[in-house]
């Protein structure tokens, strides 16, 4: 499990596993976010099959936002 203020890189080659991979990363980060209750989660699409899920103070606690680069 990642430590606070960290991120999880998600890289997939097959679209069929993308949703499960993203959901697992967000779930792991939600557990960490509950400890402080101050950070939300941002999921960034960096490119095809390349995503990052991260805790951030820029997103309110309890919210998950998506960003496409």
C-alpha positions in Angstrom: 0.0 0.0 0.0 1.4 3.4 -0.8 2.3 5.9 1.9 0.6 9.3 2.4 1.2 12.0 -0.2 2.2 9.3 -2.7 0.9 8.2 -6.1 0.3 5.0 -7.9 1.3 4.5 -11.6 -1.1 2.4 -13.6 0.1 1.1 -17.0 -2.0 -1.3 -19.0 -1.8 -2.7 -22.4 -5.3 -4.1 -22.6 -8.4 -1.9 -22.1 -10.2 -4.8 -20.5 -8.1 -4.5 -17.3 -8.0 -0.7 -17.2 -11.1 -0.1 -15.1 -10.1 -2.7 -12.5 -6.6 -1.3 -12.3 -7.8 2.3 -11.8 -10.5 1.2 -9.3 -7.9 -0.7 -7.2 -5.5 2.3 -7.1 -8.3 4.7 -6.1 -9.5 2.3 -3.4 -5.9 2.0 -2.0 -5.6 5.8 -1.9 -9.1 6.2 -0.4 -8.0 4.2 2.6 -5.0 6.5 3.1 -7.0 9.6 2.6 -9.4 8.6 5.4 -6.6 8.8 7.9 -6.1 12.6 7.5 -9.4 13.5 5.9 -7.7 16.4 4.1 -6.8 15.1 0.6 -8.7 14.1 -2.4 -7.6 11.9 -5.4 -6.6 13.0 -8.8 -6.4 10.5 -11.7 -4.4 11.7 -14.6 -4.3 10.1 -18.1 -0.7 10.7 -19.2 -1.1 8.8 -22.5 -2.6 5.6 -23.9 -2.6 3.0 -21.2 -0.6 5.3 -18.8 -2.3 6.7 -15.8 -1.3 8.1 -12.4 -3.6 8.2 -9.3 -2.4 10.5 -6.5 -3.4 12.1 -3.2 -3.5 15.8 -3.4 -4.5 18.9 -1.4 -5.8 20.4 -4.6 -8.8 18.2 -4.5 -11.2 18.2 -1.6 -11.4 15.2 0.7 -13.9 12.7 -0.6 -13.6 13.7 -4.2 -11.9 12.0 -7.1 -11.2 14.0 -10.2 -9.9 13.0 -13.6 -7.4 14.9 -15.8 -6.5 14.1 -19.4 -3.2 15.4 -20.7 
